């Protein structure tokens, strides 16, 4: 089954991508190249789509990095961003080998962002947000609002803060809002 924009991944495909993310980190600690899926299997993951890889340790965020504009198929992007989430998230020290067994990996495969003309269009739990204003950009995945119990206005305030702006910056007439959906799955 191909997983183009708007289509969902099978449970088998989800499991393979999660195993690929974990295998990439395990290989990194062994000094080995990341694992690869067979080329015929990798083709079933479809066109490049935005993706985030998140690490949680003891239920708390331990790293999260992704892209809205991937280059390459999902399998390559999963490997790249698993490593970046573990070792390059500036909010955290690089992951240590002893921590990996305590981490749960989560993958969010994104739809293309669409412009939002009114805050009322945003549905908590369904939509992720992007705010662009004054050369700054903030992005929050859909699950952030539900995990933190945000209502729509608080979610918009938080994406403003994520962009390094005041909480109500989303209300400015020159602010640009985009929404996207995410297929989220974890170990």
N, C-alpha and C positions, 0 to 999 in steps of 0.2 A: 504494500500500500504506500503510495507516495504521500508525503506530508507537505503539500504546498501551502500557501498562505490561507489561513482559515480552516485548514484540515487538522485533525488531531492525530497524534502519534499512537500507534498500538501500544499495548502494555509491554510487548516484547521489545519494541523500539525504545520505549522509555527505559526499560531495564538495561538495554545495551548502552544507551548514552550515559546512564548513571555509572555503570561498570567501567566505561571508557574514562569518565572523569576521575573516578577513584584510581583506576589503573595508571592513569597519567601521573597522579601525585605519587603513587607507590614507586613507579619507574624513576621519577625525579630523584627520590631519596636513595635509590640504588645506583644512580648515575647511568641509567639505561634510557634508550629512546622511548617515547610514549607508545603505547600499544596502538595498533591500527585494526580497523575492521576490514574484512574482505571487501575489495572494491565493488563487487556486485551487491553486497549488503549495504554499503555506504550510500549507494545510489538511491536506495529506497527512502532516504531521509529528505529528499526533495531539494527545492531551491534554498539558497541562503536566506536565513531569517534572523532578526534580532534575537539575542540570547544573553541571559545572565546566569552565572554560576554563583551560588551562595553556599557558604560553609557556616554551619551552626555547631557550637560546642556547648554542651550542657544547656541546650535550649536558647543560647544567646548567640547573636551574630558574631562570627569570627572572620568574615571576609565576604565581599560581594563585588564583582566586577563583571561588566558585560558590554555589549555594543548594540546600537540600533542599525548599524551599517556593516554587517559582516562581509568578510571576503572569504569565499570558499564554502564548502558544504558544512552541514551541522557537525559532522564528526570532527573536522579540523578545528572548528570554532569552539566546540566543547573542550577539547584538549587545551587549546590556547587559554581560554578563560578560566578553566579549572586552575591552571598554574598561576594565572594573574590574580585570581581571587585569593589563593593561598599565600602568595608571596609578594604581591604588589599593591594590595589595598592600603593606602596611606594611613588609614585609621588604626591599623594593627601592625604589630611586629610580624615578620615572616613566620609562617607556620613551621613548627619544629616537628621532626619525624615522630616523636613520642606522642604528639597531639593528634595525629591523623586518625588513629583508632577511635578516638573520642568524638570525632567530627561526623556530622551527618551532612551529606551533599544534597543540594536542591538545584534543579534546573528550571529556568523559566524561558520558554520559547515564545517570542513575541509576534504579534501581527504588526503590519505597517501602521505607523501613527497616522491619525486623521485629525484635521483641525477641529477645534471645539469653539463654537460661537457663543455658547451660553453655559454657565456653570450647571444649570439644571440638566444638561445632557449627560453629566457624569454620574455613573452608577457605582456606588461603593461595592467593592468585592468583584466587580467585573472589569473596571477600567483602571489602568495605570495612567499616570500623568507626566507630561513634560511641560515645563514652563520656560519660555525664552523671553528675555528682556534685557536690553542694554548690554548685549554681548555676553550675558550669563545664561546658563542653562541648568535646570534642575530636573531630575527624573526620580519618580517613585513607582515601584512595581505595585500592581493591584493588591497583592497580599499584605502590603504594609498597612493599608487602611484598616483591614479586618483584624490583623494581628494586634494593632494598637487601639482599636475601638474608635477610630476617627469617624466623624460625620463628614459630609461633603465639604463644608467650610473649613474644618480643621485640616482635612487632606490638602485642600488648596493652599492654606497657610503654610503647611509643612513643605510642600513642593517649592514654595517661594523661598523658605528658609534654606532648603537644600541647594537652591541656586545662589545662595549668599546674599539674599535680598530680605527686606522686611517682610513679616508674615502676610501682610495684605497686598503685596506687590502684584498678585494675580488680578487685582481689581483695576489696575491702571489700564487706560485705553490702548496703550502701545504694547501691552503684554500679549504674548502669543501662547495659547494653550493647545495642547494636542493630547489625545487619548489613544490608548492602545489596549489590547487584551493580551493575556499571557496564559499559556498552557503550563501549569506549574506541577512538578512532580519531584518526589524526593525518595531517598532510601528508606 
